[in-house]
Amino acid sequence: MQTRFAKVLAGVLVSLPLLAVPVFSADSGGSSSGDEVKCDNGLVYNKKTKKCEPPKAGMIDDDSLYSAGRALAMDGKYDEAIKVLTLAQDKTDPRILNYLGYSHRKAGRVLVGLGYYQEALRNNPDYTLVREYMGEAHLMLGDVAAARVQLSEIEKRCGKGCREYGMLEEHIDAYLRAG
């Protein structure tokens, strides 16, 4: 598996560096830096060098890896997101853990995703986006009570008016209507 990834990465390095054009997109997932750069062709924007580069452990800062991993996850490229996010040096960063959980959950590995969400909450119990996604994971397993626990935890932290509360409440309502 690693050999295949290395070959793909080598191909990108050799044939596509001139095609890697940064694209700007707004980040709504917890980064406070406003616009983030999104690279094409599996490359990651390195904030230090201000270039799109191949992802390598230690060569690109964790914020850049987070941004790229989140963008891949939001684009439905879950396995690619996991590969990028696992390169982060800080294995306790709740943002990284959250999107590792999200990517695994969306790829059908719900229990693996729950493990990442639990670890993220150990590091930051107030991270409401993790709680929203964890509630969605519980619904995927048919556990409405556990999803409601997360809804209650979100309410304690940011009230019924926050985005995460509204999103999880909608998911619970939709699940109950469908059931």
N, C-alpha and C positions, 0 to 999 in steps of 0.2 A: 504494500500500500504506500509506504513512504517512498519507495523507488519510483512508483508511478507518479506521485506528486512531484518528486524531484525532476523527472523527465518533463512533465508539463511546465514546471517552473522554469527549467532550462530553455524550453521552447519559447516561453514568453520573453525571457531575457534576450535570446538571440534574435527573435523575429519581430517582436512587437514594441520595443521601447519607443520608437518614433510615433506610434499610434496612441500612446497613453496620454490622453488629454484630460486634464482635470475638469470636472463638472461640479458646479455648486448646487448644494441642496440644503434646505433647512433641516436642522436636527431637533426633534421634539422629544428625544429620549433621555434627557438628563444632562446633556452637555451644556455648559453655560457659555460657550464661545460663539454663539450665533451661527453664521454660515460655516459649513464644513465642506471640505473638498472630497469629492468622490471620484475615484479613478476607475477606468475601464480595464478589462482584460486581466483581472485578478491582482492588480497592483494596489498598493496601499500608499496613501499620501503621508509623507514624512514631514511633520511640521518643522523639524530642524533644518532639513535641506530644501524644503519647499518644492519637493519633486514627488512624483508617483514612482514608487520603487517596489521590487518584489518583497513580500513579507519574509523576514528572517528574525528569529529570536535574538533579542539584544540589539539589533541594528535599527529598529524603529521604536519610538517611544510608545508607552502603553496607551496614551490618549489617542494617538493615531491608529493604533491597532483596534482600540475600542470603536472609534468612528467608522473604520472600514468594516469591522465585524458586524456592527449594528446595521450598517447600510446593506451588507450582503444578506443579513437575516431578514430585514424588511423587504428585500427584493425576492425572498423565497429561496435563496441560495444557502440553505441551512448547513450543508456539509462544508461548503467553502467558508462560511462564517465561523464554524467550529475550528477549522484549521487555522484561521487568522487569530481568533480569540485565544486559542491555546498557546500562542507565541508570547503572550503578555508575561512580563517578568513578575508582576504582582499578582499572585494566584489568589489573593484575598480581596481584590477589588470587587465590590458588590456590583458595579456596572458590568464588568466582564462576566462575572458569575451569572448575572441575570440573563444576559444574551446567550450564554452557553446553555442555560436552562431553556430559554425560549426556542433556540435552534433545535435542541434535542427534542423538545415537546412537539414542535411543529413537524419534525421529521418522523414522528410516531413513537419516539422513545420517551413516553410521558414520565415514567418512574425515574429515569435518568435526569430529566428536566427538573422534577421535584427535588431531587438531591441537590442540584445546583441552586435552586431557589432557597432551599433551607440553609445552605451555606452562606448565600448572600445575606439572608436575614440575620444569621448569627453575627455577621460583620456590620450590618446596619439594619436594625429592626424597624426603623422608620421609613425605609425605602418602599413607598407605596406602589410603585410600578411593579416591583417584584411581587407584592401581595396581590395585585390585580392578576398578573400572569399565573401565580400559584393558584388562585381561585379558578381560573380557566382550566388549569390542569386537573384540578379536583373534579370539575364538571365533566371533563373528558373521561374520568374514571367513574362517573355516576355518583359522586359524593357531594350532594347539594349542601349538606350540613357543614362540611369542611370549607366549601366555597363561601358560605355565609359567615363563617368565622373570619375569613380574610376580609370580607366586606365590612364586618364590624371593626376589625383592626384598622382598616383604611379610614373609616368614619372617625375613629378616635384620633387619628393623626391629622386629617385634613378636612373632615366634615363631609356632608352629603353633596356639597357643591363642587368638589374637586373632580377632575377628569377621571382619575382612576376609579373613584367610587361609582360614577355614572356608567363607565364602561363595564365594570364587573356586574353592576346591578342589571344592565341590559343583557349581559350574557346569561345570568341566572334566570331572568324572566323568559328569555328565548328558550332556554333549556327546559323550563317548566311547561311552556306552551307546547313544545314539540313532544314532550313525554307523555 
